[in-house]
Amino acid sequence: MSVTAPLGFRAAGVVAGLKNSDDRDLALVVNDGPSRAAAGVFTRNRVKAAPVLWSQQVLSGGRVRAVVLNSGGANACTGAAGFQDTHATAERVGTVLDDSAGEVAVCSTGLIGERLPMDRLLPAIDTAAAELSRDGGLAAADAIRTTDTVAKISFRRAEAGYTIGGMAKGAGMLAPSLATMLCVLTTDADLDAAVLDRALRAATTVTLDRLDADGCISTNDTVLLLASGAAGVTPDEAEFTALLTEVCADLTRQLLVDAEGASKAIAIEVVGAASDFDAVMVGRAIARNNLLKCAIHGEDPNWGRVLSAVGSTEAVFDPDQVNVAINGVWVCRNGSVGDDRDKVDLRPRDVTITVDLSAGPESATVWTTDLTAEYVHENSAYST
Amino acid sequence: MSVTAPLGFRAAGVVAGLKNSDDRDLALVVNDGPSRAAAGVFTRNRVKAAPVLWSQQVLSGGRVRAVVLNSGGANACTGAAGFQDTHATAERVGTVLDDSAGEVAVCSTGLIGERLPMDRLLPAIDTAAAELSRDGGLAAADAIRTTDTVAKISFRRAEAGYTIGGMAKGAGMLAPSLATMLCVLTTDADLDAAVLDRALRAATTVTLDRLDADGCISTNDTVLLLASGAAGVTPDEAEFTALLTEVCADLTRQLLVDAEGASKAIAIEVVGAASDFDAVMVGRAIARNNLLKCAIHGEDPNWGRVLSAVGSTEAVFDPDQVNVAINGVWVCRNGSVGDDRDKVDLRPRDVTITVDLSAGPESATVWTTDLTAEYVHENSAYST
């Protein structure tokens, strides 16, 4: 049940009126402790939205009491006034919780370059605070949607007696360096900020970070991990990291399937790489190749476009030793024509492209979508 | 008049039957001298088609007697057998011209990963040789088209008494490192291979190389420059380079306007950059941003997506000092909201995006297209 699955968390999702609809657009997640340890990872875009700049500062202290999130406006490229708006948002949450604004993280998503309507946003914080509950996780997940068609939630319970929950949104600008616009993860395990930070980076590196829908890096990407300690359990770090990775993988899968206008969910498995870095680089180059993404949309097993994308990278490989399989059929062997491409069945939604670089023992998987007329339509008609 | 505008060149374009149509698909361009000096630039893709590997070898000698070009098949990822096909193609040209195959360049374009039908290609070389003429430039330009809707040709006459001509094709995989699939430039000036090489690199760096339709790098990109010396004039190198740049710019413009499925021709002018490298890097990042390309297609002056693309680069800039104009309206000033975006008129086909990094004196222009449903359709229905 989303971010409220672990003990110690309450949440709410309300209608502030930021969107041109009657949908929920403001979410509040509160950690009632006893611990407030937290960690965060943020967009690598050098143009960072005001809430990212604010929340990075908050997370540098390793403690978060609450996260307030809004859809309906990114508050990016809004200058000093926009930063003041984020500050005022955190202050209002601090006031209603009778706590410090310095431990309130802020996340925003929506159109870049417009100020948020603070006259509607601030009162909605009061409303959300009044509605905070142990059942509020779903409403919160609903409130952070933009063009997401469904809310993304996940949770896992550990045998050791703790829980990890999470919610995410990210149908649009799934990014190369961080795949979801906004993601809040919660746990009732008792772990300090340093452990949370290591676990979060390890988990997102192989999941959310490898979802690359269109190669665009958002100004607002934020993933937060909050620990209440309410379960009274301090798990083994490796076990916790593994479970957190499961939750992140689940959310990644949900984001992939709901990506804007996509008709295929494509897993690019790069094997035989000389390094992990090479494997990811090759995977991303393939994921960003518009021509290949069009071909997969047309259910055309055009492996030449795969090789062309591989060849655009600096990875270690010999063009005459690269093998490519599409949905299990090795259509390219040793850089040349392999098995009959007519044997490839591209009708299922799930597509797997396997690239064997024959250059070493490393591997990585990157996920992407096909390129469709619907993607063009959504992104030309909708100002994100 | 294309490649036959300068003295000393004959050309032909014939139907070999390589395409699934009755269109011309084989071109031959012959340099009758007295000089055979030549230079070439090739794709930076590490997966290179057989004709690229062959022609690089030919050009290393600095002399070219003839170029044979085919559409209807790229002869890429075809292994040793594909290389033999290219070799046999050059040999046949050598035979019909009673000359050395070692001075015959070969270019191919079309589907990757399939062998060429040599039983149809080789006889067509004989036909083309029989049809070679001083008027053959247009037929040759026509024969190298794939999804190009029109043939691209250009020429300029210098006051000093020499001429530069050229033809190009490249509606599809306009590349980041070399924008046209195939381009043959000719001149009757008398210049040695070293001068031609410098002039060609200088001219293409600021023209064909800065046309970035979809960020994909072809396996076959080739630009050749052949000098017959038939005008008996040895021009000043700088003057020649300037005129060659004009011809290349003209062809670049034609390629841009005819790019697959595009409805907008976008010039991205990056000014105020700390270095030329930075200016080009930022221009390319913007040119490859699918979200922005969709917005321009929808005639939405979404400058936030421009800033987001700038922020994804390593260029020197301060996010709070970047200015962006779209069709002359400075919609973003100092990284924040500028003039009224409703003043931007995006209805014309030509769109100019100006980015002022406020970081130095350097500038560069990169050209791209919008992302359209037609692009998706052409590239999902057509196996390139």
Boltz contact constraints between the chains, C-beta under 6 A:
constraints:
  - contact:
      token1: [A, 45]
      token2: [B, 311]
      max_distance: 6.0
  - contact:
      token1: [A, 45]
      token2: [B, 312]
      max_distance: 6.0
  - contact:
      token1: [A, 46]
      token2: [B, 311]
      max_distance: 6.0
  - contact:
      token1: [A, 47]
      token2: [B, 307]
      max_distance: 6.0
  - contact:
      token1: [A, 47]
      token2: [B, 311]
      max_distance: 6.0
  - contact:
      token1: [A, 47]
      token2: [B, 319]
      max_distance: 6.0
  - contact:
      token1: [A, 77]
      token2: [B, 304]
      max_distance: 6.0
  - contact:
      token1: [A, 77]
      token2: [B, 307]
      max_distance: 6.0
  - contact:
      token1: [A, 77]
      token2: [B, 335]
      max_distance: 6.0
  - contact:
      token1: [A, 77]
      token2: [B, 336]
      max_distance: 6.0
  - contact:
      token1: [A, 78]
      token2: [B, 336]
      max_distance: 6.0
  - contact:
      token1: [A, 79]
      token2: [B, 336]
      max_distance: 6.0
  - contact:
      token1: [A, 112]
      token2: [B, 304]
      max_distance: 6.0
  - contact:
      token1: [A, 113]
      token2: [B, 304]
      max_distance: 6.0
  - contact:
      token1: [A, 113]
      token2: [B, 337]
      max_distance: 6.0
  - contact:
      token1: [A, 214]
      token2: [B, 290]
      max_distance: 6.0
  - contact:
      token1: [A, 216]
      token2: [B, 289]
      max_distance: 6.0
  - contact:
      token1: [A, 216]
      token2: [B, 291]
      max_distance: 6.0
  - contact:
      token1: [A, 217]
      token2: [B, 312]
      max_distance: 6.0
  - contact:
      token1: [A, 219]
      token2: [B, 308]
      max_distance: 6.0
  - contact:
      token1: [A, 289]
      token2: [B, 216]
      max_distance: 6.0
  - contact:
      token1: [A, 290]
      token2: [B, 214]
      max_distance: 6.0
  - contact:
      token1: [A, 291]
      token2: [B, 216]
      max_distance: 6.0
  - contact:
      token1: [A, 291]
      token2: [B, 379]
      max_distance: 6.0
  - contact:
      token1: [A, 294]
      token2: [B, 376]
      max_distance: 6.0
  - contact:
      token1: [A, 294]
      token2: [B, 379]
      max_distance: 6.0
  - contact:
      token1: [A, 294]
      token2: [B, 380]
      max_distance: 6.0
  - contact:
      token1: [A, 297]
      token2: [B, 380]
      max_distance: 6.0
  - contact:
      token1: [A, 298]
      token2: [B, 380]
      max_distance: 6.0
  - contact:
      token1: [A, 298]
      token2: [B, 381]
      max_distance: 6.0
  - contact:
      token1: [A, 300]
      token2: [B, 383]
      max_distance: 6.0
  - contact:
      token1: [A, 302]
      token2: [B, 383]
      max_distance: 6.0
  - contact:
      token1: [A, 304]
      token2: [B, 77]
      max_distance: 6.0
  - contact:
      token1: [A, 304]
      token2: [B, 112]
      max_distance: 6.0
  - contact:
      token1: [A, 304]
      token2: [B, 113]
      max_distance: 6.0
  - contact:
      token1: [A, 307]
      token2: [B, 47]
      max_distance: 6.0
  - contact:
      token1: [A, 307]
      token2: [B, 77]
      max_distance: 6.0
  - contact:
      token1: [A, 308]
      token2: [B, 219]
      max_distance: 6.0
  - contact:
      token1: [A, 311]
      token2: [B, 45]
      max_distance: 6.0
  - contact:
      token1: [A, 311]
      token2: [B, 46]
      max_distance: 6.0
  - contact:
      token1: [A, 311]
      token2: [B, 47]
      max_distance: 6.0
  - contact:
      token1: [A, 312]
      token2: [B, 45]
      max_distance: 6.0
  - contact:
      token1: [A, 312]
      token2: [B, 217]
      max_distance: 6.0
  - contact:
      token1: [A, 319]
      token2: [B, 47]
      max_distance: 6.0
  - contact:
      token1: [A, 335]
      token2: [B, 77]
      max_distance: 6.0
  - contact:
      token1: [A, 336]
      token2: [B, 77]
      max_distance: 6.0
  - contact:
      token1: [A, 336]
      token2: [B, 78]
      max_distance: 6.0
  - contact:
      token1: [A, 336]
      token2: [B, 79]
      max_distance: 6.0
  - contact:
      token1: [A, 337]
      token2: [B, 113]
      max_distance: 6.0
  - contact:
      token1: [A, 371]
      token2: [B, 376]
      max_distance: 6.0
  - contact:
      token1: [A, 373]
      token2: [B, 373]
      max_distance: 6.0
  - contact:
      token1: [A, 373]
      token2: [B, 376]
      max_distance: 6.0
  - contact:
      token1: [A, 376]
      token2: [B, 294]
      max_distance: 6.0
  - contact:
      token1: [A, 376]
      token2: [B, 371]
      max_distance: 6.0
  - contact:
      token1: [A, 376]
      token2: [B, 373]
      max_distance: 6.0
  - contact:
      token1: [A, 379]
      token2: [B, 291]
      max_distance: 6.0
  - contact:
      token1: [A, 379]
      token2: [B, 294]
      max_distance: 6.0
  - contact:
      token1: [A, 380]
      token2: [B, 294]
      max_distance: 6.0
  - contact:
      token1: [A, 380]
      token2: [B, 297]
      max_distance: 6.0
  - contact:
      token1: [A, 380]
      token2: [B, 298]
      max_distance: 6.0
  - contact:
      token1: [A, 381]
      token2: [B, 298]
      max_distance: 6.0
  - contact:
      token1: [A, 383]
      token2: [B, 300]
      max_distance: 6.0
  - contact:
      token1: [A, 383]
      token2: [B, 302]
      max_distance: 6.0
